[in-house]
Amino acid sequence: MLRLTWVQPEDLLGHELHQATQDGREPSAIAARWRAAGGQEAPTRAGASPDPASRYLRQLAEDLLDELADLPSKSADQEPTDLAKIKALCPALTQAADRGPTGAAPTRAALEAAWLGRAAGCLLGKPVEKLPLDAIRQLAQSTGNWPLNTYFTARGVPPDLLTAHPWNRRSAPTSLAENIDGMPEDDDLNYPLLNVLLLRRHGRHFTTTDVAKLWLDELPAGRTFTAERIAYRNLLQGLEPPRTARHRNPFREWIGALIRADVHGWTNPGAPAAAAEQAHRDATLTHTANGVYAAMFTAAVIAEATTTPDIHTCLRTGLTVIPPNSRLHKAITHAVRLAERHTDFDTVVDELHATHAETHHWVHAIPNTALIAAALTHADGDFTASITKAVSGGWDTDSNGATAGSIAGLLVGSPDNLPVHWTAPLKNRLATSVADFDGTGFDTLAHLTKDLMETPSP
């Protein structure tokens, strides 16, 4: 039986009830109707419940999703999605001088280090994606790899521990230390590749519709997840952006837009506001509010990192492009303060989980972006510490490792400055289903990215 993940209405409803509570709507009456009809909670880890719902329950879920969408939100004024309204809350986004690249473009070596860092961080997190925090710690400790310092391995892990906490089923064959043979395919690398194509074809003045058309041309539907899968489905049903991000999409504040932000930052050196605007146009195909802010924050941090070697300055710059009273701004600020206060990063992680784990899904943008910011703060620019701290914090481990690795790799400035035990297993080879990129080397990707800054926009 095929149970397609992230699209079944009966599974979406539970997630939308959580989303409504978080963004200031009052869903209790609708939740009571759902429970009275026999509706279940959202799946906690996977994208689909094991059994299909009745025809009645599925139709009810669709109706209730639409009713939830019509509820007013108390946070709408402080957490807008419209760019003009975001700018009204963020003076840094209205700076006239910040409309395009203003600093020296990063070198090809720095861009290659950023691509390699993104891949290594992603690869580190892949085997333990979806696992609870305690399981990650136990698996690493059982092989003497705690605090994390290298890729996970199954060698030496007690069988009973693996029975209780098996590796991510899809990733273990390609992402454990003993199995790595180049960089395997992952959506955290697919989306940066797509954005290289986007800028090559449309330049920095692309539209959200350009992003949508590119996806339909180049991105297999089965390679999408959560908000991206819903938006893809909405496109196929004839909906247009930005409605694609809102219609029956309970994942619109999850992490998917954040993992698409790197190229927007790399190609706007010294121009964090321009990078954030570019990320906004990309993100609003699939996300709203804090899901969009996570992408804008990340793009701005990366744009600042192309010209500023201090990670703390970069993180502060990222906060200037997102609404100051948003949940994401508050979460990042809290996370950075924790990282500054505690010398033991496990204590930071425990505090973050105590704050967010009960109320947010493990793929939600708010806790994951906060964790990335905490890891980068605590690592203070060190590459290994950046990716290992991000992954050791749990939640969306491969995405968090990828973003931390991209930023830290850019800061170190050259592949020669990355520890060889992270880069050698990648073999300068990337697997992907995007266009003609399969087997491409990271040196080539750096060259293509550099060209985007040297070629006038269409």
Secondary structure, DSSP 8 states (H G I E B T S, - for coil): ----TTT-HHHHHHHHHHHHHHTT---HHHHHHHHHTT-----SSSSS-SS---HHHHHHHHHHHHHHHTS--TTTTTS--SHHHHHHH-GGGG-TT-SS--S----HHHHHHHHHHHHHHHHHHGGGTT--HHHHHHHHHHTT--S--S----TT--HHHHHHS---TTTHHHHSTTT--SB---HHHHHHHHHHHHHHHHGGG--HHHHHHHHHHH--GGG--HHHHHHHHHHHTT--TTHHHHTT-TTTTBSTTGGG-HHHHHTSTT-HHHHHHHHHHHHTTT--HHHHHHHHHHHHHHHHHTT---HHHHHHHHHTTS-TTSHHHHHHHHHHHHHHH-S-HHHHHHHHHHHHTTTS-TTBHHHHHHHHHHHHHHHTT-HHHHHHHHHHT-SSHHHHHHHHHHHHHHHH-SGGGS-HHHHGGGTT-B---STT-TTB-HHHHHHHHHHHHHS---
